[in-house]
Amino acid sequence: MYNRPNFLKTFLLLTLIGVVVLPTYIIFYISPQFNKLIVENTELEAVRVANHLVSMFLPDGKIISENAVTKELTKSDKGLRKEFQLRKLKLFLPTGKIIFSSDPEDIGVVNKHSYFFEKVARGENYTKIVKKHDLSLEGQRMQSDVVETYVPIMKDKEFVGAFEVYFDITKALTRLRQLLVHIYVIVGLISGILLFAIVINLLRAKRYEEELRKLSITDGLTGLLNRRGFMALAENQINKAGRIKEELFLLYADIDNMKWINDNLGHSAGDQALVAAANAMRNTFRKSDILSRLGGDEFAALLCCEPGEDSEETILGRLEENLKLVTNPGNSFGFHISTGIVKYSSEGSCTVEELMSRADNLMYENKTRKKSQKVPI
């Protein structure tokens, strides 16, 4: 059978997992993948630029004259960087020595890092993304986000030098961060809306569940407990009384002339009589007492009190007084109730069924006595 509260709880759990997993997935997988894509595309562009520079300045693939090459590169540097949108450009000899750089201070510096000889010198591109204020591969602090790529220059599988190309990716990373922020906001909003909707539905489901529970143990006509609810609560109260040394009284009541009311005044009047009897019981007993319409015209009440606080006579006396209020001449019916009441002491031991059976027998004796004495019922 479909269980809505359990379904919502499961959905809430899955949503909470999603709220945690999705941002984690974005942070630790999607974001690095975007960065990787930027680096890969930038590396491809760097290779394209380096190959173009080789064809322009080193058509035979060999650096014959440092002065000639550096002179031509120096003359074309600004135009090249503007055309290809480069941040910086360097040219290395196979020894790692820089013979040209957009920054003249770099010229003459030798790259002794292992990656240059273990990767670049063996014909492999080598790329790194460097965030603003971080150090580049040569230990220079960058003033913007860049991707620096070493592109080897090979002639007949022989390493003859390398270009190092710097691409400024500040704008690309800024757009990426903005995109990720938008994703986080959207995910947060969707998750928040889902969580809010689920919590609201859980609260409604809880109220709905409570209402169903009440309906399952409540008599629809009088609003008192039905037999099922009475038996459950009364059994619990008896167990509790045994621990805290309380006295209990169980009252069993039956409307004497219910059949006459239904047959002569109609079932609507019969319902009025049942409601009136229920109201008389409410006025007689405390809110902490357990009141029930067991079914038909039978009622029961379980009272708990301190030892010596109450007695069978005082309880029945209060009930008789309240019954007079609902049998006044203004009503379309008059009715009488037969009762039986038994006392339970915490020193004894019995079940709700046993108490009800004893009270029912007393009620029946009361009803029989009325008949023998020809008391109107």
N, C-alpha and C positions, 0 to 999 in steps of 0.2 A: 504494500500500500504506500502511496506517495506521502512522504513525510516532509512537509514544507520547512519546518524549523531546522531539521537536520540538513536539508538541502542548502538552506541559506548559510548555516554554519560552515558547511563544506565549501561553499562558494566564497565565503568570507576568508577562510583559510587559504584558498587558492589565490584570491585577490591579494592578500597580504604577502604571500610568497612572490606573486608577480610584481608587487610594489618593490620588493627587495631585489628580486632577481633581475628585472628589466633594467633598472638603473645600473646595477652591477655589470650586466652584460654590455650596456652602452659604454660604461667607463673603461672596462677592462678588455673589451673586444672590438666594439664598433669604432670607438675613438682611435685606438691604435691602428685599426685597418684603414681609417681615413688618412692618418698620418703616413702609413705605409704607401697608400695610393699616391699621395702627394710626392713622397720621396721617389717612388718608381717612375712617375711621370716626369719629375724633374730630372732624374738620372737619364732618362731617354732623351730629354731635351739637351742635357749637357753633352751627351755622346754626339748628338746631331751637330751641336755647335762646335765641338772639338774637331769632328771630322771635316767640317766646313773650314775651320782655321788651318787644319793640316793641308787641305787642298789649296788654300790661299797662300800660305807662307812656307810650307814645306812640301812642295809637290813631289819631290823624290823620296820623301819620308826620312830624310837625314838632315841633321843640323850641322851644316858645313861651317857656317860662320856665325858665331854668337852675336857679334856686333851687327851684322846685317839683319839677322832675324829680330833682334831686340829693337833695332832702330825702326823696322817696319811695324812691329807690334806697338811700340810706343806711339808712333805716328797715328795708328788706327785705333788705339785703345778706347778713347772716349766714344768714337763712332760705333765701335763694336759693342761696347757695353750698352749703349743706347739702343742699337738695333736689336740686340738679343736680350735686352733687359737684364743684364748681368750686374751683380753686386761687385764682383771682383774677378780678375783673371790672372793666372800664373802659368809659367812654362818652366818645366824641370828638365835637367839633363839626366841621363841614366844613373849618374852618381847621386842624385837627390839634390843637386845644387839648383837654386832658383836663378835663372838667367833673365827672366822677365816677370814683372808683377805690376798690377795697377797701383800698388803701393810701393814706391821706390825703395822704402826701407827694407823690404823683403829680399831685394836682389842680393845675391851672394850667400844667402842663408842656405845651409844644407839640411835637408830632411833626412834624419837618421832613424826615423821610427820604423818598426818592424813591418807594419802594414805596407809601407812603400816598397820594400824589397821582397816581401813574401806574397803580396797580392798584385800590386800595380805593376811591378817589374816582370811579373809572370803573365801579363796581358789581361788582368782582371780589373774591371771597374771597381772603385771603392767609394762609397757614398755614406755621408753622415748628415743628420739633421742637427743643427746647432741652434738652441734657443737663445733669445736675446740675453746678453750679459754672461752667457756661458762661454767656455773656451773652445776654440776651433781645434782641428786635428793638429795644427802647428802650435797650439797654446796661445793663440791670440783671442782676446775677449771681443765678442761680437756685439755690435750696437743695434743689431736687428736680427730677426729670425732668418736663418739661411740654410740652404742645402749646399754642402760643398761636395763636389764629385771629382775624383781623380780619373782621368780617361787616358789609358796608356797609348802611346804612339808606337806601332809595330811596323817593321819592315822585314818581310820574309821571315816572320816569326821571331825577329830579333827586336828587343826592347831598345828604342832609340830616344825615349823621352816621354814626358807626360804633360798634359794640360790639367790644371786644376781650375774648375769653373764654380763660381759662387753665384747661386740664384737667391735673390731676396724673396722669401715666402711669407713675409709679415702679413700682407693682405690676405693671402690664402688661409693662413692659420687663424687670422682674425675672423674671417668668414666662417671657417670651420667651428671656431669656438662659439660664434653667434648661433650657428646652426644647432650645435649641441645644446646650447642654453635653451633654444626654442623647443628642442626635443624633450629636454628635462621638464620644461614648463608644461608642455602638452601632456607628457606622461604623468606628471604630478597632478594636473587638473583632472585628467581622466581617472587616475587612481583615487584621487580625493572624492570625486563624484561617485565612483563605484563604492568606495568605502562608506560614504555618507548614506547612499541608497541602501546598502546592505545593512548598516547599523539600524537605520530607520525601520527596515523590514524585519530585522531581528527583534526589535522592540515591539513592533506590531504583532509579530508571530508569537512573542512571549505573552503579550496580552491575550491574543487569540487562544493560545494554549491554556492560559489561566481561565479564560472564559469557558473553554471546552471542559476543563477539569471541573469548574463549578457546575456547569450544566450536567455533567455526568453524575454529580453527587447532590444535586438540588432538585427539589420538587417544583415543577414549573408553575403550578397554580398558587401555592402558598408562599413560596420562597424559602421554606424550611428545608433542612436536609432530607434527602430520600433515604430509604432503608440502607442502601449501599454506603452512603456517606456517614450515616449515623453509626453503623456497625464499625466502620474503620476508626472514626474519631473516638467513639465510646471505648473501644478496645484499648486504644492508646491512652485514654484518660485513666482507665482502670490500672494499667501498668504503671502509670505515673503516680497514681494515688498510693500504690503499694510502697513506693520509694520515699514519698514525702509525708506519709502518714495523714492523708486526708480522708474524710468521710464522703461517701457518695450516696445519692438517692436516685433511684430509677423509677420514673413514673410512666405508667402505661395507661392510655386513655382511649375511649371509644365513644363516638357519638351515638346515643341510644336510638333516636328517631330518624336516622338518615334515610331509611327506605321510605318512610311516610312522606318526608319532605320532597324527595325525588318524584314519588308517585303522584302526589297531590299538588305540589307547587312547581314542579318541573326541575330539570337538572340545573338550570341557572340558579335557582334558589338553593339547590344542594351545594353548588360551588360557593355561593355566598356563605353558607353555613360552615363550610370547610375553612374559608378565609377568616371568618369570624372566630372560629376555634383557634386557628393559628395565631391571630392577633391577641386573643386572651392569654395564650401561652407566652407570647413575647412580653406582654405586660406583667406577667407573673414572675418570670424568671430573668436572670441576669444575662448580659451579652456573652459572658464567659461560659454559660451553660449550653449544653448541646441539645438542640430541639429538632424534632423530625416528624414529618408525616410519613409513616411507614408504608402507607398505601390504603386506598379506600377511605374509610372514616377512622382509621387507627392512627394515634399519635404517640410519641414517646419523648421523654426528656430525661437527661442525665445531669444532675446537679452535683457540684463539688463544693465542700465547705470545710471549715475548721471543725474538729470534734466538738460536739455539743452546741454548735452555732445554730442548727436548725433541727426540726423534727418533722415527722410525717404529717402531723396534725396542722402545723403552721403552714406547711407547703400547700396542703389541700385547701386550707382556709383561704389563702391568697388566691388560689385558682378559682374557688367558688365566687369570691368577690368580683374577680375580673370577668367571669362568665356572665354575671348578672348584667354587666354593662352591655353585653352583646345580645341579651335576650329581653331587652325592654320592649314595650308594646309598639314602638315605632318601627320595628323590623317586620318583614313579611312572614317571618317564621319564628318559632321558639324551639329550642332544643335543649336536651339534657345530655350530660356526659357521665359515663361510668368510669371510675379510675381504680387503679391498683398501684401501690407504691411500696418499694422495698428499700431497705437500707443496706449499704455495703460498707463494711469496716475494713480498713487496711490490714487489720490483723487476720482477716479471713482470706480465702482464696477461691475465686470463681470467675467464670467467663461472662461476657456480655449476654450470650445466649441463655445462660443459666439465670441471670438476673431478670432478663426479659420474660423467661418462662414463669418465674415466680410472680412477677408483677402482673403478667397476663392472667394467671390463675386467680389472683386477688381481684383483678378487674372483673373477671367472669363471675366470681362469687358476689361481687357488688351488684352486678347487673341482675343476677338470679335473685338476690335478696329483694331488689326493687320490684321484680315481677311478683314475687310471693307476697309482698306487702302492698301490691297493686299501686306502686308509685308510678305516675305517668312517665313513660319513656317514649 
